[in-house]
Structure formats: structure tokens, C-alpha cells
Amino acid sequence: MSKAERLIEMMITINSKKDFTAGELADEFSVSKRTILRDLQELEQAGFPIYSEVGATGGFHILKERILPPIAFSESEAKAIFFACQALQFYRDLPFEQETISVQKKFLNCLPLDIQNSITQIQNKVVFWIPDRHCDSPLLKSVLLISINRHAATIRYSSLSSESTRTIIPVGLYAMNGLWYCPAYCITSDQIRVFRVDRIREILEESPCPKGKYPIPASVQEYLEKTEVPNDCCLRIRLTDTGVKLCESECLLAAGLKTFPSDGGIIDMDINYDALEWVANCLLPLGRHAVVLEPPELKERMKQKVNELYEHYCKP
């Protein structure tokens, strides 16, 4: 094994350990202790986060922010990484925002000039556009770490109508239409609820959560799949061609959309009764391009909203 190969193997080995001694590495790599000490010195000089302690219980330790060993990427793999980063470009907040910028700079500077130019062309030609919601989520990374650690958190939360203090156990995070959401088991209300991360004003306390005490999905994916189970309200809406095109951009309504070969289409699906107010707000701009067939409650809500607009704009 050459010295360069040994150093790379040593970085991989060290990253898998928290503590080690020069003697242990010497035995593992079949070299002298003196050689290992010289190798460790070179790794330190290259920026590898190692520190040593002297004494009977001393040895070498790795700092929390470890540096990963070199990884070889093909040209297509390098482009795929930047393509994935491009999808996050227009999010106002990211859990590891500064680290993402640092990664792109380091990675791009290591690539040959022709590949750098090719990646720049991709970045100029492809945009995953996210609308700017003007909503900051400064606690995004903290919420993510709480969910990873399976901890409970007491938060100060601002909803549309009021501000409250709740104790939650986050399942994880998902992003949709430029906003970050956190499904979490709310101990206060004894059920799983979805919290907008930008509305979490403060994390007051964090503590370990007793394992298995609360019915919490193992992952965000599991939670989202469960929410796709048909709900308790039948929704049927007839659409013109224009109405179909407008509804295709609303992810909830698009899930139940069926188009007709000749003209228009229909939304036929089961939803949660509590979502009718949201559906009414979505349908209002469609005007005559959408006709509610059922439920009757949605028809009444649409009439109420039209009357409110009439009162607001047409009456002196």
C-alpha cells in the first residue's frame, strides 16, 4: 500500500472511530508507531480535525465536525449533485444553508474548467422556481435536529387566530410551494398536527421523548402516505378546460382530477371536511369555470363568499 493510499484509508478508519491510539492504527495498517505519528501529523496539517491528549488515558480524538475522505465522482455524478442543489436555490430558508453554499463552492473549484462551464450552463438553463413567501424560518435547523433526535419540544406557536404554547414531538419536515411544514404529535391536543415552521416563534424547552409512548410515524414519508387515505367528505366539481388547467397547479385538487376527451373534466375525491374552506377559497377565482356538484356545504360556502364580495364592492 502506497503512502497516499494509506492516508486515504486512515481517514476512512478514523472517521468511523471516536477515540483511538497510534498503537491501534499501527497494528491495523501493519506499520510502525512512528510512521503512524508522521501520518497523523500530515493529516492535521491538511486540516483533518484531530486532537491529542497525553497521559495514561490519553490518545487521539476526532472533533465533532469531521472531514470526510476524498470521494471520486464521475462527470455525470458531479452534474447530478449540482442539479439537486439547483432545486433548493430559491427556498428562503434551508436547514444547512451556509453549509450548502460552502459545499458548492468547494466542489465547483475542484472540477476541471470544462465541467465547471457545463454546470454553469445547466444552472442558467434549468430553474426549480419557488415563489417567495416572505416568511422566514429561523428555527428550521433546530426543528430538524429535534426530530432527528426524537425529542419533544415546547414551542410558542402563532396560528392565524392566536398564539399558544404547545409541546410537540416532530415527525420531520417537508417543503411545499416554498413553505416548510412540520407534522408533529401535539401532546397538548393529543393528536398529530401539521405546523408551519415559519410560525414557530420560539423553542422554549427540549427534552428526550419516552420511546413508544406516543403513536408517532417512523418517517415523514409514512405520515404523508397515511394522509392519502380517503377522508370523510365526498368532493365533486365539474370543470371547463380552463378550470382543468387552473386546478392542475393545486396539488390537493389535482390528486382527484379526471379530464374528459372532449371538453373539461371533473374533480371526484374524498377529502377531510375541515378542508372545505380551503377548497372554497381555491374555487372562488375560477368563477364560471367550476361548478360544485357536492357536497351541499361547499355550495353554501361559495354563495356566502360571493355575497361577501358583493357587499364589499357593489353596495355603497
Summary of the structure (lengths in Angstrom):
residues: 316
radius of gyration: 27.6
end to end distance: 89.1
largest distance: 93.9
contacts: 805
relative contact order: 0.07
helix: 44%
strand: 23%
